[in-house]
Amino acid sequence: MKKKALAKFISGAVLLPLGLLAFSGVASASAIQVEGSVFWDGKTTNTLSTSAGSVQAGEPKLVVDTVSGDLANLPTGLSGATDLTDLEFSSYVWCIDPLQPAGSGWDITWDLVALEDAPDPGDPMGVRADDLRLLFGNVYSTVLGGTVPITGVADGEVGSIEFDAFQLAIWEISQETLGTYSLDESDGGYFWATAPSDAVELANDWLDNLNNDVWTVKATNLFALESSTKQDYIVAINVQGGGTPVPLPAAVWLFGSALLGMVGVGYRRRKQS
C-alpha cells in the first residue's frame, strides 16, 4: 500500500507533570471548538521504549464542557447533526502524537477536525487516516467484523500486550515517513519501538495487514481533537437522532491511550540510508 510520507516536524518537546499549567488553546474562529479536559484514573500499561523515549499508554477519559461554532464547519461524516448538542463524544480518547504535552485535568480548547487534518503542528495525515480507520475497524471485536479483537480491555484489565500494541500501532500510522509501516528500528522509520517486545511484534502483525491491503472494514466515526500546543486525540463521535456513522463496538468506549510521565523527551529521526 502506497502511503504519503510525513515530513519531520518536531525535533523535541517537553511533557509537563500531570495536573500543572491549566491551559486554554486559541482555536480558529471558523472551526468547531470543543472545550474540555482529559483525566487519568491512575491506570497505566507497561513502559513502552520508543524513538520518543520511554512512554506509557493510559486511559484518558474525555470530559466535554462546551461545543461551539457553525454547523456548516462540521467535518464530513457528521452532517446529520441539526444542533451541536447532537454530537455524542466517546468517553475515552486516543493519543495521536507521542511528543505533544498532555496533563490530567488541563482545560483545553480543541478544534474538531477530520482525522485527515491532524496532527497539528505538522503535515496532515491525509490518506493515512484511512489506515487508522482500518486499524480500529479490524482490531476490535465482531460488532465491526473484526478478526483480531482486543482482549483484557472491556473487562477493565489494563497493562495487556494488546493495549500496548494498539497504542504503538496508532503512533506508527500517525507518525511514519516511509512508504510502509514497521516498528523495527532497523527499517529506518521516523517512529519505532523496541519494548515490550511482545507488543511490538503484535503491532507489527497488525501493521502488516495494512501494508498488504488485507483489511477492508473501517470505523467511520473517528475524528480528531486538534490543538497546536497540546496533545491531539482521536475521538469517536456518533450523531444522536440521525446521520449516525457506523459505530465502534462497545469495547472501544472502555479503551483509551495517552502519554503519562514523559519529561524532557527528545524525538529523533533516524537518518535515511
N, C-alpha and C positions, 0 to 999 in steps of 0.2 A: 504494500500500500504506500503510495506516494504521499508524503506529508510536508506541509510548509515548515521550513526551518524557522526557529525562533532566535532572533538576534539577542546577543548578550546585552542585558540592560541594567544589571545591578552588579557592582563589584563587592559590595559588603553592606551589612546592616546590623543593627543592634536591637535585640528584643529586650524590652524593659521588663523588670519584675512585675509579676501579676498584681493587678489592683492599683497600679500607680498611674498618675497623669491622665485623668479623665479628659476625653477629647471629643470634640465635635468637628467633623471634617467639613470642608467647603465643597459643595456639590454644584454641578451645573444647573443653572436656573431652568433649563428646558427638560431636565431629566426627572424621572420618578425617583423621589428621595425616600429612603427608609431610615428612620431614626430608631435606634435601639441599642442593645448590648448583647454580648455573649458571656456566658458564665460556665465555669467548670465546677463539677461536683467532687473534685479530688481524684477522679478516675483517670489513670494513665496506662499506657501499654509499655511494652519493652522499650528500652533505649534503641533508637534507630541510628546507625552510623552511616552518614551520607556525605556527599560533597558539600552540603551546607553545614556540616558539623554534626554533633550529637544532638538529636532532637527527639521529641516524643509526640506520639499521636494521643489525642484525648477525646473528650466528649463535650464540645462546646454547645451549650443549649442557647438557642436564639430567642431573645425576647424583643418583640417589635412594639415600640411605643406609638409611633405615628407613621403614616404613609401619605405623602403629598405629591402634587404635580398634576399634569394634564393627562387624562386618559389616553389622548392621542399618542403619547410617548411611551405607552406600554410596549415592552418587547413583543415581537411576533410570537404567537402561541398563547397570549393572554387576552386576546381581543374579545373574548366572550364576556369580559367583565363590564358591567354597566356602572360600577362605582368601585373606588379603590378598596372599600371595605369588603368587596367580593373576593379579594386575594387571601388565600389561606396558605400561610407560610409553614414549612416543615419545622418541627420542634428543634431539630438539630441541623447543623451546617457542616461543611467540609472545607478544609483549608486548601487554597489553590497555590499559594506561593510560600515556599519554606523560608523565605527571608523576611517578609514584612512583619512588623511587630504586632503582637497580639497580647491582650491582657484581660483577665477576668473582670467583668463589671465596667469596663470602659464605655462611656457614652459615645456613640459613633453615628455619623450620618453617612450612609452609603448611597450610591447611585444604583438603582435596579436596572440591569442591562442584560442583553442577550449573552449567553455563555461565550459566544464567538468574540465578544468585545472585551473580555477580560484577558489577562490581568492589567492592572494599572499600578505603577508605570510599566512600560514595555510594549512590545508588539502584540496586538490581539491574537488570540489563539486561532481564529478563523476556522478552517475546516477541521482542525484538531478537536474542536468542541464536540463534533460528532463521535469521536473516539471515546470521549468521556461518557457520552450518552450510551454508547455500546457497552462500556465497562459497567455502568450502573445497570443497564438493561439485562446483562447476562451474568453478572456476578451475584445478583440477588435471586431469590427463590422463584418458584413456579408461577407466581402471580403474573410475572412478565415472561414466563417460559424460560427462565434462566437455567443454565446447565451446571453452574458452579456456585451453589448457594453459600453465602456467608454463614458460618456456624458460630455459636457461642456469643452472639450479639443480641438477638431478640430476647434472650432469657437473662440479660443483664451481665453476662460474663464479659470481662474486658481483659486485655493483655494477650489475646489469642493471636496466633500467627496470621490468621485470616484478616484480622483487624489491621495488623501492621502492614500486611501485604497490600491491602486495599489503599491505604494512605500513600504508600510508596508508588503504587501504580498511578494514582491521581497526580502526584508531583511529577512523575516521569512524563506523563502525557502533557501536562501544562507547561513544562519547562524545556523539553528536549529540543535540540538543534539539529539532530541528524535526521535522515530520511526514514529510519526505523527506530523502534523503541527497545531499549535494553538498559537494565540497571547495572550491568557489568562495567566496572571502571576501565577495563582493558579495551572496551569498544570506543572509548574516547568521547563519550557524550557529555553534554553540559551538566546533566544530573545523573548521579549514580549512587549506589548504596552497597554496603558490604555486610551489614548485620542488622537484625538477626538473619543468619544465612538461610534458614527455612522460609522466612518471609520474602527474602529476595528471590529465592527460587520459585516460590508460588506466584509472586507478582510477575516474574519473567514469563511464566507459563501463560498467564492471562494476557500479557502484552504480546506474546507470540500469536495469540488468536487475532489481535488487531493487525499485526504485521502481515499475517497470511489471509486476511479478509474472511475469517471463519465465522465471526458473529454477524448477525443481522438485526437482532431485536434491540430497539433503542428506547431508553427512558426519555419521553418527550417533554417532561415538565421540569427540566433543570434550567436554572438561570444563575446569574452572578450578582452578588452584592459587592460593589466595587468602591474602593477608597484609594486615593492617590498616596496616602501616607500610612494607612493601617491595613491590616490583613484583609485580603479579598476572600470571599467564600462562595462555594457552590451552595445553592439553596433550591429546594424543590417547592414549587408553588402550584396549587390547584385553584381553580376558579369555582366559587360556590354559585350554584343556581344556573349553571350552563357554561358551555365552552370549555369544560374541563379536559385537559390533555390526558393521555394515557398515564395513569397514576403509578408511582413507585409502590412496591409492596409494603406491607405494614412494618417489616423489619427495618426498612430504611429510616423510619421515623424514630427508631431507637438506636441509631448508629451515627456517630459523628467523628470528626478528627480535627485537630488544631495543634498549634505549637504551644509547648509549655517549657519554661525554664531555660530557654536558649538566650544566653547573654554574650554579646560581643561576637556574634557569628560572622566569620568571613566566608564568602562564597566564591569559589574559584572555578574557572572554566579550564578544562584540560585542553592543551594545545592540540589542534588537528594535525594529524600526520600527513 
